[in-house]
Amino acid sequence: MTDQRFIIEMGMGNDQYGMDYTKAAARAIEDAIRHSALPLFEATGVSHDQMRVQVTIGVQDPGAVDCDALAAKLPRGRASVTAVLGGLNVENPDTGKTLVIASAAVEAFLPKQA
């Protein structure tokens, strides 16, 4: 690929009660991008449409993540989301309920600039 990565952010999210992997993943993505600002678009005149956003979500059940729904919620660029084995499931021994913890890596790429 001729794209060049110019940002990577990491985040963590969880679902404490519903064992909802997509909810935990959405919170991890939000955590990763919550404190980011990309002033380079205004400074250079490059369109957000040129940015490719690649998100990798780590959870214990990757098949339970709605990657398309997560990609649709990303605010800028052409986004794709992939779920892989990672994160944690932590069982509460008192209730038997499982806490889902997701990790996210959000990467942004632009075509190489001259």
Residue frames relative to the residue before (quaternion, step in Angstrom):
aa qw qx qy qz dx dy dz
M 1.0000 0.0000 0.0000 0.0000 0.00 0.00 0.00
T 0.3826 -0.7361 0.5120 0.2227 3.54 -1.10 0.67
D 0.4678 0.6705 -0.4499 0.3594 3.58 1.25 0.10
Q 0.2365 -0.7492 0.6049 0.1301 3.50 -1.24 0.59
R 0.3853 -0.7137 0.5336 0.2395 3.58 -0.80 1.02
F 0.0719 -0.8149 0.5745 0.0274 3.54 -0.88 0.95
I 0.7919 0.1049 -0.1183 0.5898 3.58 1.22 -0.01
I 0.0303 0.7421 -0.6694 -0.0177 3.52 -1.25 0.59
E 0.0494 -0.7774 0.6269 -0.0160 3.52 -0.92 1.03
M 0.2083 -0.7703 0.5921 0.1122 3.55 -1.12 0.70
G 0.0134 0.8108 -0.5848 0.0227 3.55 -1.09 0.67
M 0.2233 -0.7451 0.6142 0.1330 3.54 -1.34 0.28
G 0.0404 0.7860 -0.6157 0.0372 3.54 -1.07 0.79
N 0.1358 -0.8082 0.5683 0.0736 3.55 -1.20 0.38
D 0.1841 -0.6949 0.6693 0.1877 3.49 -1.40 0.17
Q 0.2668 -0.8282 0.4796 0.1140 3.54 -0.38 1.27
Y 0.8247 0.2868 -0.1181 0.4729 3.58 1.01 -0.63
G 0.7697 0.4164 -0.2073 0.4373 3.60 1.01 -0.67
M 0.3148 -0.7623 0.4954 0.2728 3.57 1.30 -0.17
D 0.3466 0.7384 -0.4815 0.3206 3.55 1.08 0.93
Y 0.3061 -0.7963 0.4990 0.1525 3.56 -0.28 1.30
T 0.6370 0.5195 -0.3382 0.4582 3.60 1.03 -0.69
K 0.6389 0.5155 -0.3284 0.4671 3.59 0.99 -0.79
A 0.6509 0.5015 -0.3153 0.4747 3.60 0.92 -0.85
A 0.6531 0.5131 -0.3086 0.4636 3.59 0.98 -0.86
A 0.6389 0.5209 -0.3276 0.4616 3.61 0.96 -0.84
R 0.6602 0.4961 -0.3076 0.4727 3.58 0.98 -0.77
A 0.6266 0.5242 -0.3358 0.4689 3.60 1.07 -0.66
I 0.6424 0.5047 -0.3204 0.4795 3.59 1.00 -0.81
E 0.6470 0.5157 -0.3187 0.4624 3.58 0.92 -0.90
D 0.6343 0.5284 -0.3229 0.4628 3.58 0.98 -0.84
A 0.6669 0.5161 -0.3016 0.4450 3.58 0.97 -0.84
I 0.7991 0.3234 -0.1683 0.4780 3.60 0.85 -0.87
R 0.4310 0.7467 -0.4372 0.2559 3.59 1.22 -0.27
H 0.7918 0.3139 -0.1576 0.4997 3.59 0.89 -0.85
S 0.5244 0.6448 -0.4074 0.3785 3.59 1.23 0.25
A 0.0282 -0.7342 0.6774 0.0357 3.50 -1.27 0.63
L 0.1704 -0.7960 0.5764 0.0713 3.56 -0.97 0.87
P 0.0499 -0.8468 0.5294 0.0129 3.60 0.38 1.19
L 0.4747 0.6966 -0.4397 0.3099 3.60 1.20 -0.23
F 0.6003 0.5686 -0.3741 0.4200 3.61 1.08 -0.58
E 0.6807 0.4541 -0.2845 0.4995 3.59 0.93 -0.84
A 0.6735 0.5197 -0.2988 0.4325 3.57 0.97 -0.83
T 0.7883 0.3311 -0.1583 0.4938 3.59 1.01 -0.78
G 0.4316 -0.7012 0.4633 0.3276 3.58 1.20 -0.41
V 0.4147 0.6873 -0.4822 0.3509 3.60 1.26 0.23
S 0.4285 -0.7125 0.5013 0.2397 3.58 -0.95 0.92
H 0.5653 -0.5903 0.4602 0.3466 3.56 -1.15 0.70
D 0.5919 0.6019 -0.3579 0.3991 3.59 1.13 -0.62
Q 0.6270 0.5408 -0.3382 0.4473 3.59 1.19 -0.42
M 0.6097 0.5730 -0.3431 0.4269 3.58 1.25 -0.39
R 0.1867 -0.7385 0.6398 0.1015 3.53 -1.03 0.93
V 0.1403 -0.7887 0.5967 0.0477 3.57 -0.77 1.06
Q 0.0706 -0.7907 0.6079 -0.0152 3.53 -0.77 1.12
V 0.0657 -0.8050 0.5896 -0.0085 3.55 -0.62 1.18
T 0.1008 -0.7613 0.6386 0.0495 3.54 -0.99 0.92
I 0.1310 -0.7912 0.5968 0.0276 3.54 -0.77 1.14
G 0.1683 -0.7764 0.6004 0.0913 3.56 -0.93 0.93
V 0.1734 0.7539 -0.6154 0.1515 3.57 -0.74 1.14
Q 0.6152 -0.5776 0.3980 0.3598 3.55 -1.24 0.35
D 0.7669 0.1978 -0.1452 0.5930 3.62 1.21 -0.35
P 0.1859 -0.8349 0.5073 0.1052 3.63 0.31 1.22
G 0.6385 0.5536 -0.3306 0.4202 3.60 1.03 -0.65
A 0.6442 0.5309 -0.3129 0.4530 3.58 1.24 -0.35
V 0.5829 0.5739 -0.3686 0.4417 3.61 1.29 0.02
D 0.3013 -0.7315 0.5861 0.1749 3.58 -0.91 0.98
C 0.2026 -0.8358 0.5030 0.0861 3.56 0.19 1.34
D 0.6336 0.5379 -0.3372 0.4422 3.61 1.00 -0.74
A 0.6513 0.5086 -0.3126 0.4684 3.59 0.96 -0.84
L 0.6517 0.5079 -0.3150 0.4671 3.59 1.00 -0.79
A 0.6477 0.5175 -0.3193 0.4590 3.60 0.95 -0.86
A 0.6500 0.5380 -0.3170 0.4332 3.58 0.98 -0.81
K 0.6784 0.5039 -0.2875 0.4508 3.60 1.15 -0.56
L 0.5316 0.6301 -0.4260 0.3726 3.61 1.18 -0.28
P 0.4572 -0.7690 0.3851 0.2266 3.57 -0.71 1.10
R 0.8111 0.1955 -0.0825 0.5451 3.63 1.07 -0.50
G 0.8173 0.3248 -0.2105 0.4269 3.50 -1.29 0.42
R 0.5606 -0.5413 0.4980 0.3804 3.51 -1.43 -0.13
A 0.1011 -0.8637 0.4937 -0.0004 3.55 -0.20 1.30
S 0.0086 -0.7403 0.6710 0.0411 3.49 -1.30 0.60
V 0.1531 -0.7750 0.6099 0.0629 3.53 -1.12 0.78
T 0.0677 -0.7740 0.6296 0.0049 3.52 -1.00 0.97
A 0.2093 -0.7625 0.5986 0.1284 3.58 -0.96 0.86
V 0.0617 -0.7884 0.6118 -0.0161 3.54 -0.97 0.98
L 0.6269 -0.5179 0.4121 0.4110 3.56 -1.27 0.25
G 0.3717 0.6870 -0.5498 0.2961 3.55 -0.79 1.05
G 0.6357 0.5510 -0.3797 0.3848 3.55 -1.15 -0.59
L 0.3840 -0.7020 0.5478 0.2441 3.54 -1.29 -0.40
N 0.1572 -0.6858 0.6919 0.1617 3.49 -1.35 0.43
V 0.0603 -0.7970 0.6009 -0.0027 3.56 -0.75 1.07
E 0.2361 -0.7936 0.5475 0.1210 3.57 -0.60 1.13
N 0.3549 -0.6888 0.5929 0.2191 3.52 -1.07 0.86
P 0.3583 -0.7756 0.4720 0.2173 3.63 -0.41 1.15
D 0.6311 0.5472 -0.3377 0.4339 3.59 1.18 -0.45
T 0.7988 0.2771 -0.1287 0.5183 3.59 1.00 -0.78
G 0.4055 -0.7132 0.4716 0.3233 3.58 1.19 -0.49
K 0.5036 0.6453 -0.4275 0.3836 3.61 1.28 0.01
T 0.3422 -0.7498 0.5404 0.1691 3.53 -1.17 0.68
L 0.2644 -0.7264 0.6207 0.1311 3.53 -0.98 1.00
V 0.2176 -0.7823 0.5759 0.0943 3.58 -0.74 1.11
I 0.0633 -0.7791 0.6236 0.0110 3.57 -0.85 1.02
A 0.1109 -0.7928 0.5991 0.0187 3.56 -0.80 1.11
S 0.1797 -0.7388 0.6336 0.1429 3.54 -1.20 0.58
A 0.1413 -0.7951 0.5874 0.0523 3.55 -1.14 0.69
A 0.0954 -0.7201 0.6817 0.0868 3.51 -1.23 0.69
V 0.0906 -0.7858 0.6117 0.0100 3.56 -0.68 1.16
E 0.0414 -0.8063 0.5892 -0.0311 3.53 -0.58 1.24
A 0.1422 -0.7751 0.6111 0.0740 3.56 -1.06 0.77
F 0.1133 -0.7981 0.5918 -0.0029 3.52 -0.95 1.02
L 0.0898 -0.7553 0.6455 0.0696 3.53 -1.24 0.60
P 0.5903 -0.5196 0.4406 0.4330 3.58 -1.17 0.33
K 0.5958 -0.5643 0.4136 0.3943 3.61 -1.04 0.68
Q 0.2962 -0.7607 0.5601 0.1414 3.53 -0.91 1.00
A 0.4819 -0.6763 0.4796 0.2837 3.56 -1.04 0.78
